[in-house]
Amino acid sequence: MKLWFFGFRILDFGFLEVGALDDKLLEPFVTAVYTALREMAGVEAAVQAVSQKTLDHALGDIAAVIHLKTVSDGFLVLSFPQPTAAVLAGRILAGVTQEVDENLIRDCVGEIANVVAGQAKALLAAAPVQFVFSLPQTVVSAQQFRPRPGLDALVVEFSTDQGEFALQLFLNSDLVRN
């Protein structure tokens, strides 16, 4: 089944059930990703797939994890394959005399997540569900992040000319269903 999401054709519908995704919840996070990458790295991102899954760890190689507090606890996870993270860090740090090493890549992933969270928080200011965002914690291996049982993951997969990455919102299932 092919669907449209915020004007983008969804190529892979994954495990998402029709009617289970709350567009009003995801739209600010997707918009925040677009804005952050365009402003920080001069990169345009495109949604490739949106799905709702049960995940026992974050996707990708390197991830930034932001604790979300609302009615129940959740997490915003922005994860990248290592090559994508390295290219984006190089673009963000263009003109820096220092070589972009693993520490700077990790810092850039955390900063991208921090800007995404700030943008999303501003866009969600008038939403009925309010979130409190923590500072990002960057993990070297995305598989180190283990969400607590009972959290559904809304996964938005993006692609850019520099590579693919994913936004994952681990939330109580009551928040992700209509």
Secondary structure, 3 states (H helix, E strand, C coil): CCEEECCEEECECCCCCCCCCCHHHHHHHHHHHHHHHHHHHCCCCEEEEEEEECCCCCCCCEEEEEEEECCCEEEEEEEECHHHHHHHHHHHCCCCCCCCCHHHHHHHHHHHHHHHHHHHHHHCCCCCCCCEECCCEEECCHHHCCCCCCEEEEEEEEEECCEEEEEEEEEEHHHHCC
